[in-house]
Amino acid sequence: MNTKLRALIIDDEELARRLTTEYLRSHSDIEIIGECENGIEAVDAITTLQPDLIFLDIQMPKLNGFEVLAASERQDGVIFTTAYDQYALKAFDQHAIDYLLKPYSQQRFDEALTKARKLLGQNNPAVQALVSQTNAIAERLTVRDRGQTFVIPVDQIDYIEAQDDYVQIHYAGKSLLKTQSLSELEKQLNPEFFVRIHRSTIIRLQSLKCLERATKDSYQAVLHNGAVLPISRSGYDRIKGML
């Protein structure tokens, strides 16, 4: 019976990936099943391979480590590797998540690995809290669709509408469905640039062309892309206060 733990190494620096590989040589119960050098690759690999352990760099191109966890919905078996300063590391201490501050020694690596083993298979609310705290205001959204990971800069979004248990994000002439509630997504968007005009619709203010009267008592939003969206009474009050 194979009882080895399956590990995935995610870091944009080749030397860092090689160092992790070297440190793992003394741990015969761990098998390296893959390496990734950017966030997009990482989300795809986590989703496809379902590793037991993840060694995750935070600062990477395309998606950072926190965005990778949010997109892959991973909450356990994660050891962060980071060059963050001491102020940023307070977040890790507060949520009792272990991390490796670069450069780190074999001894420090082994200590982090021991802690991570104890949490394997548990949905760690500390990871979820840290991801939520770090991604409080998103600069981009990630969407998994048909086995691919898409990155949507928020400044390309025109509007977002609720679709049952999903949200449909309309951006740059395209649209994608994301498994998330509109209320949850609203918390990630900068309230200076996004406004909820209806219980089922959020728009980006810069996408708004004009407000038109739809009936005697109601208005609608006309966007630059041609979309015409209903506005509720409370939504009208919110948007008028921002124009």
N, C-alpha and C positions, 0 to 999 in steps of 0.2 A: 504494500500500500504506500502510495506517494504522499508524504505529509509535508512536503516542501512548501514554503510560502512563495507565492509568485509576485515578483517585484517589478515595478516600472520606474525608470529613471527619466525625469523630465527637467532639462536644463538647456539653455541656449549656448552654453559654453562647453566645448568638447572636453577641455581639461577637467572641468567640474564633473562631467559624466564619467570620465575615466577614473577620477579619484574615488567616486562613489563605488564604481565597479571594483576597484582595488580594495577598498575597505570592506566590501562584502565577501571577499575571498575567504575570510576567516569564519564566515557564518554559513556552514554547510547546509543549514536548513532553509536557505533562501536561494531561489532560482530567478535570475534576471530574464524576464520575458520580452523586454523591449526598451528602446530609448526614444525620446522625442526631443526635438530642439526648438519647438515653438508651441504656442498655446493651441493652435488649430489641430496640429498633429496629436497633441495631448488629449484633447476632448475625444477625438475619434478613437484613440488607443484605449482610453479608460472605458469608454462605452462598449467597445468591441471585445477587449481582452479581460475586463473585470479583474484587475490585479488585486492581490491581498494587501500589498504595500505600495505606497507611492512616495517617491522622493521628489519633491516639487519645488522648483525654483519660483520665486515670486516675480522678479523683474524679467520679463521675456517679451519678444516681439509678438505682434498680432493679438495675443491675449495674455494678461498677467496671470499669476497663479491663482488669485482669488476668483477671477473670471472663469478660469478653467474649472474650478470646483463648482461654481454656480451653474455653468453650462452642462456639466456632466452629472450634477446632483450628487456628488460624492461627499460623504460626511465621516468616513472612518479610514483608519490605516494610513494617515497622511503625516509625513515628516517634511516640514518646510525647510528649504535651504535659502538663505537670504543674506544680502549685504546691507540690510536696513540699519539705520542708526538706532541708538538706544531709546530714543523717544518712541519710535514706531514699535519697538520690541515690547513696550509696555502692554500693548494690546494682546500679545501672545501670553505674557505673564498673567494678565487679568483673566484670560479664558483657559489657563492651564493647558495650553497646547505646546508641545515641545517643538523646537526649531533648531537648526544648525546655522550659526552665524559664521559666515565665511571670513577667513579660512578656519577650518575646524580640524581637530585631531582625530585619530582613530579612537581614542578613549571617549571623546565627546560624542562621536558617531555611535559608538556601542551603547552609550547611555540613552541616547535618543531612541535607538532601535528597541531597547528593552522596554521603554515606556510605550512605544507604539504597539508592540506585541500585546501588551495588556489590554489595549483598547480595540483589538481586531474584532470585526464583526458587530461592533456597537455603533449605532448612529450617534455620533458625538455631538451633543447640542453646542458644545464649545466651538466646534468648527463652523457650524451653521451661524452662530452668533458673530464670529469673527468675519466671515464672508459678508454677512449682512451689514456689519458695521463699516467694513472697508469699502463696500460698493454702495454706500448710502446714496450718492448721486452718481448715476451711471453716465459715462461718456460714450458708451456703445453697448448694444444689446447683442446677446448671442442666441441663436435659434438653431435647434437640431431639426433637420427636415430630410427625409428619405436617406438617412445614413450620412448626411453631410452637415458640417457646422458652418453657419453663416454669421458674419459679424456685421452689425448694422450701426454705423455712427449715428448718434441721436440727432445730429444736425442735418441728417438726410431724411428724417422721418417727416411725413406730412400729417398723418393722423393714425390713431389706433382705435379699434372698435372691439367691443366684447362679442365673443361668439361662443355661447355656452360655457364650457370649461376652458376655453382658449381666449387669446387675444389675437386679432389679425392686425399686423403691423404693415402699414402702407408707406413705402419709401421709394424714392428714385424710380417711379414708374413700375415698381414691383410690389408684391405683398407676400407675407409669410405668416403662418400660424405658429404661435408659441403657447405651450402649456403653462398658463399663469393667469391669475385673475387680474382684471383691470385695476382693482384697488391696490393689489400688491405691486403692480408695475408702476402705478402712479407715484408710489413712494420713492421709486428710483429715479424719477424724472425731475429735473430742475424746475421748481414752480415759477421761476422767472420767465421761462420759455415755453412751458406747456400748461394748458388749461383744460379742465374737464368741462365741456360744454353741454354734456348730457350724461345720464347715468351709464350709458353704454359707449361714450365717445370722448376721446382726448385728442386735442389738436396741438400742433406746434404753432405758436403765434406767427412766426415768420412765413408760414405756409398760407396764412389767411389773406385772401384778396379783399373781401369786404363782407359786411353783414347786410342781409336783405330781409325785408319783411315777407314772411311766408303767408300769414293770415293777419287779420286785424289784431290778434293778440299774441302772435308768435313770430320768431325770427329764424333764419337759417344762415349758416356759414358757407360762404363760397370760397373755395381754395384755389390757389394758382394752378393746380393740376386739373381743375374742372370739377372736382367733387363738390357736391352740395349736401350739407349735413344739418339735421335738425338741431335746434338749440332749446334746451329747457328754460324755464323761467329763472331758476337758480343759476343755470349755466350762463344765461344772458347777463345776470348781475355780475358774475365772476369775470366774464370776458370784457364787459364794459369798464370794469375797474382797472383793467390792465392795458387798455388801449389809450 
